[in-house]
Amino acid sequence: MERFITEQVRRAQQAGDMSKATDPHLEAIALLTMSAGLGTSVLLGQRSADEALTVIRHSLDRFG
């Protein structure tokens, strides 16, 4: 999954949809780590699935 997301970030950079200054591998790690942590917090009842989706969408919006 990490390689897949890294490649998607690279493609976004090539298409001009993301800054060339962004480190694709670092962004992939950050997104995967965030989603894993959010998944755990949903399972533990700390937040709802909708709240987790809002956080993920907010993070992805930084790229657009």
MIDOSE-1310 file (N, C-alpha, C; in nm, 2 decimals, decimal comma, always signed):
residues 64
merf	+0,08/-0,12/+0,00/+0,00/+0,00/+0,00/+0,09/+0,13/+0,00; +0,20/+0,12/+0,08/+0,29/+0,23/+0,08/+0,34/+0,27/-0,06; +0,38/+0,17/-0,13/+0,44/+0,19/-0,27/+0,33/+0,25/-0,36; +0,21/+0,19/-0,34/+0,10/+0,24/-0,43/+0,07/+0,39/-0,40
iteq	+0,06/+0,43/-0,28/+0,03/+0,57/-0,24/+0,14/+0,66/-0,29; +0,27/+0,61/-0,27/+0,38/+0,69/-0,31/+0,37/+0,71/-0,46; +0,34/+0,61/-0,54/+0,33/+0,63/-0,68/+0,21/+0,72/-0,72; +0,10/+0,72/-0,65/-0,01/+0,81/-0,67/+0,03/+0,95/-0,65
vrra	+0,11/+0,98/-0,54/+0,16/+1,11/-0,51/+0,25/+1,16/-0,62; +0,34/+1,07/-0,67/+0,43/+1,10/-0,78/+0,35/+1,14/-0,91; +0,25/+1,06/-0,94/+0,16/+1,09/-1,05/+0,09/+1,23/-1,04; +0,05/+1,26/-0,92/-0,02/+1,39/-0,90/+0,08/+1,50/-0,92
qqag	+0,21/+1,48/-0,88/+0,31/+1,58/-0,90/+0,33/+1,60/-1,05; +0,34/+1,49/-1,12/+0,37/+1,50/-1,27/+0,25/+1,57/-1,34; +0,13/+1,55/-1,29/+0,02/+1,61/-1,35/+0,00/+1,76/-1,31; +0,08/+1,80/-1,22/+0,08/+1,94/-1,17/-0,03/+1,96/-1,06
dmsk	-0,08/+1,85/-1,01/-0,18/+1,86/-0,90/-0,13/+1,87/-0,76; +0,01/+1,85/-0,75/+0,07/+1,85/-0,62/+0,21/+1,91/-0,63; +0,25/+1,99/-0,53/+0,38/+2,05/-0,53/+0,49/+1,95/-0,55; +0,59/+1,99/-0,63/+0,71/+1,91/-0,65/+0,79/+1,90/-0,52
atdp	+0,77/+2,00/-0,43/+0,84/+2,00/-0,30/+0,80/+1,89/-0,21; +0,68/+1,83/-0,24/+0,63/+1,72/-0,15/+0,71/+1,60/-0,17; +0,74/+1,53/-0,06/+0,82/+1,41/-0,06/+0,71/+1,30/-0,07; +0,70/+1,23/-0,19/+0,60/+1,13/-0,21/+0,60/+1,02/-0,10
hlea	+0,72/+0,97/-0,07/+0,73/+0,86/+0,02/+0,68/+0,90/+0,16; +0,73/+1,02/+0,20/+0,69/+1,07/+0,34/+0,54/+1,09/+0,35; +0,48/+1,14/+0,24/+0,33/+1,16/+0,24/+0,26/+1,03/+0,25; +0,31/+0,93/+0,18/+0,25/+0,80/+0,19/+0,25/+0,74/+0,33
iall	+0,37/+0,76/+0,39/+0,38/+0,71/+0,53/+0,28/+0,79/+0,62; +0,28/+0,92/+0,61/+0,19/+1,00/+0,69/+0,05/+0,96/+0,67; +0,00/+0,94/+0,55/-0,14/+0,91/+0,52/-0,17/+0,77/+0,58; -0,08/+0,67/+0,56/-0,11/+0,54/+0,61/-0,11/+0,54/+0,77
tmsa	-0,02/+0,61/+0,83/-0,01/+0,62/+0,97/-0,14/+0,68/+1,03; -0,18/+0,79/+0,97/-0,30/+0,86/+1,01/-0,42/+0,77/+1,00; -0,44/+0,71/+0,89/-0,56/+0,62/+0,87/-0,56/+0,51/+0,97; -0,44/+0,45/+1,00/-0,44/+0,34/+1,09/-0,47/+0,39/+1,23
glgt	-0,42/+0,50/+1,27/-0,46/+0,56/+1,40/-0,61/+0,60/+1,41; -0,66/+0,65/+1,30/-0,80/+0,68/+1,30/-0,89/+0,56/+1,31; -0,84/+0,45/+1,24/-0,92/+0,32/+1,25/-0,92/+0,27/+1,39; -0,81/+0,28/+1,45/-0,81/+0,23/+1,59/-0,90/+0,32/+1,68
svll	-0,90/+0,45/+1,66/-0,98/+0,53/+1,75/-1,13/+0,51/+1,72; -1,16/+0,47/+1,60/-1,30/+0,44/+1,57/-1,34/+0,31/+1,64; -1,25/+0,21/+1,63/-1,28/+0,08/+1,70/-1,29/+0,09/+1,85; -1,21/+0,18/+1,91/-1,21/+0,21/+2,05/-1,33/+0,30/+2,10
gqrs	-1,40/+0,35/+2,00/-1,51/+0,44/+2,03/-1,48/+0,58/+2,07; -1,35/+0,62/+2,04/-1,31/+0,76/+2,06/-1,37/+0,86/+1,97; -1,40/+0,81/+1,84/-1,47/+0,90/+1,74/-1,55/+0,81/+1,65; -1,64/+0,87/+1,58/-1,72/+0,80/+1,49/-1,65/+0,78/+1,36
adea	-1,71/+0,69/+1,27/-1,65/+0,67/+1,14/-1,66/+0,80/+1,06; -1,77/+0,87/+1,07/-1,79/+1,00/+1,00/-1,68/+1,10/+1,04; -1,65/+1,11/+1,17/-1,55/+1,20/+1,22/-1,41/+1,16/+1,15; -1,38/+1,03/+1,15/-1,26/+0,98/+1,09/-1,25/+1,02/+0,94
ltvi	-1,36/+1,00/+0,87/-1,37/+1,04/+0,73/-1,34/+1,19/+0,71; -1,40/+1,27/+0,80/-1,38/+1,41/+0,79/-1,23/+1,45/+0,80; -1,16/+1,38/+0,90/-1,02/+1,41/+0,92/-0,94/+1,36/+0,79; -0,97/+1,25/+0,74/-0,90/+1,20/+0,62/-0,93/+1,30/+0,50
rhsl	-1,05/+1,34/+0,48/-1,08/+1,43/+0,37/-1,01/+1,56/+0,39; -1,01/+1,61/+0,51/-0,93/+1,73/+0,54/-0,79/+1,72/+0,50; -0,73/+1,61/+0,54/-0,59/+1,59/+0,51/-0,57/+1,58/+0,35; -0,65/+1,51/+0,28/-0,64/+1,50/+0,14/-0,67/+1,63/+0,07
drfg	-0,75/+1,71/+0,12/-0,78/+1,84/+0,06/-0,66/+1,93/+0,06; -0,56/+1,91/+0,14/-0,44/+1,98/+0,14/-0,37/+1,97/+0,01; -0,39/+1,86/-0,06/-0,32/+1,83/-0,19/-0,39/+1,90/-0,31; -0,52/+1,92/-0,29/-0,60/+1,98/-0,41/-0,60/+2,12/-0,41
